[in-house]
Structure formats: structure tokens, C-alpha cells
Amino acid sequence: MTTNVILFALLQLGVSGYAAWRGGKPERFVAIAMFAAAFATMIAYAPLSRRFAGAEFGVLAVDVLLFAGLTVIALNANRYWPMAVASLQLASLIVHLGKLLDLTMGGWAYALLLKLWAYPMLLTLLVATMRHRRRLVRYGVDRPWTSFDAR
């Protein structure tokens, strides 16, 4: 494992752990989904000799599932930020589409563009969890869902 992979894994673990521990249900569900997707992505990559030479179909499958999960959360959460996270995940899917349409896209560019969106997603989850905590202090309650009144 390279240093940047280890650093990202620690960042993912820290932000997801904080959101799972201190967040409301939407924050927790997104934290679990993003952590599971990060773990599955590490397993789904092609072997090093072929990595990013063509479309990464295993990573594409993980990204589609994460996008679907984030979209369901965004449509039901009593918050705006899950839609932003789902939109950032959609950007990853567009990168896969770009690689599928243009196989001459360089492996370095493909890898960079795939990994780029994870950082703003983590930052959004971190800020969302901090804002959830602030709403709890200020109002005493922070309803998690719009479609039903489950706490």
C-alpha cells in the first residue's frame, strides 16, 4: 500500500467514525455507505499490471451501488447535504462513462478523476455531522427524515 492510500484510509476511518458516533441517522447511513464503498473499492481494483488501463468495472459496480444508496438517503433525509454528496458521487460515475467512451483516456487521468471526488464527499460528511451536533445543542432535536417521523 502506498502512503496516500494509507492516509486516505485513515481519513475515511476518522470521518466515518466521527459521523457514525456523533451524527444523526442520515450522517450515520452515509458514513457506513462510504466506508463500505471505500473498502469494497480497494478489493474491486484490477491487478496492478492492468489497473486503470481500461475501465475499472469492479469499481464502477461499487460506485453505482454507492450512488444508488446515497440517492435514496438524499431523497428521504431532512437535510440538503446528502444531495450534494450524491451529486459528487455522480461525478465519479461520469468519469467511468468518459473512460468507457474514450479508452485512450490516460490511466493517470482516469485514476486521479476517480479518486478526486472522495475528498469533498468526506469534507461534506464531516461538516454535516458538526452542523447536526450544533442543531442538537441549539434546538434539542434534529429530525432525520422527511418522509416519516422516525428517530
C-alpha positions as CSV (number, residue, x, y, z in Angstrom):
1,M,0.0,0.0,0.0
2,T,1.2,3.5,-0.8
3,T,1.3,6.3,1.6
4,N,-1.6,8.2,0.0
5,V,-3.8,5.1,0.2
6,I,-3.0,4.7,3.9
7,L,-3.6,8.4,4.6
8,F,-6.9,8.3,2.7
9,A,-7.9,5.1,4.6
10,L,-7.2,6.9,7.9
11,L,-9.1,10.0,6.9
12,Q,-12.0,7.8,5.7
13,L,-12.0,5.9,9.0
14,G,-11.8,9.1,11.1
15,V,-14.6,11.0,9.3
16,S,-16.8,7.9,9.0
17,G,-16.2,7.0,12.7
18,Y,-17.0,10.5,13.8
19,A,-20.2,10.6,11.7
20,A,-21.3,7.2,12.9
21,W,-20.6,8.1,16.5
22,R,-21.9,11.7,16.7
23,G,-24.2,12.0,13.6
24,G,-27.9,11.6,13.1
25,K,-29.3,8.8,11.1
26,P,-28.5,10.3,7.7
27,E,-25.0,11.0,8.7
28,R,-24.6,7.5,10.1
29,F,-26.0,5.9,7.0
30,V,-23.8,7.9,4.7
31,A,-20.8,7.1,6.9
32,I,-21.5,3.4,6.7
33,A,-22.1,3.5,3.0
34,M,-19.0,5.5,2.2
35,F,-16.8,3.3,4.5
36,A,-18.2,0.1,2.9
37,A,-17.7,1.5,-0.6
38,A,-14.1,2.6,0.2
39,F,-13.3,-0.9,1.5
40,A,-15.1,-2.6,-1.5
41,T,-13.2,-0.4,-3.9
42,M,-9.8,-1.5,-2.6
43,I,-10.9,-5.1,-3.3
44,A,-12.5,-4.3,-6.6
45,Y,-9.5,-2.8,-8.4
46,A,-7.9,-4.7,-11.2
47,P,-4.5,-6.2,-10.6
48,L,-1.6,-3.6,-10.6
49,S,-0.4,-4.7,-14.0
50,R,-3.8,-3.8,-15.6
51,R,-5.1,-1.1,-13.2
52,F,-6.6,1.9,-14.9
53,A,-5.6,0.6,-18.4
54,G,-9.3,0.1,-19.2
55,A,-12.5,0.8,-17.4
56,E,-12.4,-0.5,-13.8
57,F,-15.7,-2.5,-13.9
58,G,-15.4,-3.7,-10.3
59,V,-15.0,-0.1,-9.1
60,L,-17.8,1.0,-11.4
61,A,-20.2,-1.5,-9.8
62,V,-19.2,-0.2,-6.3
63,D,-19.7,3.3,-7.4
64,V,-23.2,2.6,-8.9
65,L,-24.3,0.9,-5.7
66,L,-23.0,3.8,-3.6
67,F,-24.7,6.4,-5.8
68,A,-28.0,4.4,-5.5
69,G,-27.7,4.3,-1.7
70,L,-26.7,8.0,-1.4
71,T,-29.6,9.0,-3.7
72,V,-32.1,7.0,-1.5
73,I,-30.8,8.8,1.6
74,A,-30.8,12.2,-0.1
75,L,-34.4,11.8,-1.2
76,N,-35.5,10.9,2.3
77,A,-33.3,12.9,4.6
78,N,-34.4,16.1,6.3
79,R,-31.1,17.7,5.1
80,Y,-29.7,19.3,1.9
81,W,-26.1,18.0,2.1
82,P,-26.9,14.3,1.1
83,M,-27.9,15.6,-2.3
84,A,-24.5,17.3,-2.7
85,V,-22.8,14.0,-1.7
86,A,-24.9,12.0,-4.2
87,S,-24.0,14.6,-6.9
88,L,-20.3,14.3,-6.1
89,Q,-20.7,10.5,-6.5
90,L,-22.4,11.0,-9.8
91,A,-19.3,12.9,-10.9
92,S,-17.4,9.6,-10.3
93,L,-19.8,7.8,-12.5
94,I,-19.4,10.3,-15.2
95,V,-15.6,9.7,-15.1
96,H,-16.3,6.0,-15.6
97,L,-18.5,6.8,-18.6
98,G,-15.8,9.0,-20.0
99,K,-13.3,6.1,-19.8
100,L,-15.9,3.7,-21.4
101,L,-16.4,6.2,-24.3
102,D,-12.8,7.0,-24.8
103,L,-10.4,4.1,-24.0
104,T,-7.5,6.3,-24.9
105,M,-8.0,8.4,-21.7
106,G,-4.8,8.0,-19.8
107,G,-4.7,5.8,-16.8
108,W,-3.2,8.5,-14.6
109,A,-6.1,10.9,-15.5
110,Y,-8.7,8.2,-15.0
111,A,-7.3,7.3,-11.6
112,L,-7.0,11.0,-10.5
113,L,-10.5,11.9,-11.6
114,L,-12.0,8.8,-9.9
115,K,-10.3,9.5,-6.6
116,L,-10.7,13.3,-6.6
117,W,-14.4,13.3,-5.6
118,A,-13.9,11.3,-2.4
119,Y,-12.2,14.2,-0.6
120,P,-15.1,16.7,-1.0
121,M,-17.5,13.9,-0.1
122,L,-15.6,13.3,3.2
123,L,-15.4,17.1,3.9
124,T,-19.2,17.4,3.3
125,L,-19.9,14.5,5.7
126,L,-17.6,16.0,8.4
127,V,-19.2,19.4,8.2
128,A,-22.7,17.9,8.1
129,T,-22.0,16.0,11.3
130,M,-20.7,19.1,13.0
131,R,-23.8,21.0,11.9
132,H,-26.0,18.2,13.2
133,R,-24.3,18.5,16.6
134,R,-24.9,22.2,16.6
135,R,-28.6,21.9,15.7
136,L,-29.0,19.4,18.6
137,V,-27.4,21.9,21.0
138,R,-29.4,24.8,19.7
139,Y,-32.9,23.2,19.3
140,G,-32.6,19.9,21.3
141,V,-33.8,17.9,18.3
142,D,-32.8,17.4,14.6
143,R,-35.4,15.4,12.7
144,P,-33.5,12.9,10.4
145,W,-36.1,12.1,7.8
146,T,-38.8,14.0,5.8
147,S,-40.9,11.0,4.6
148,F,-41.7,9.7,8.0
149,D,-41.1,10.7,11.6
150,A,-38.6,8.0,12.7
151,R,-35.9,9.0,15.1
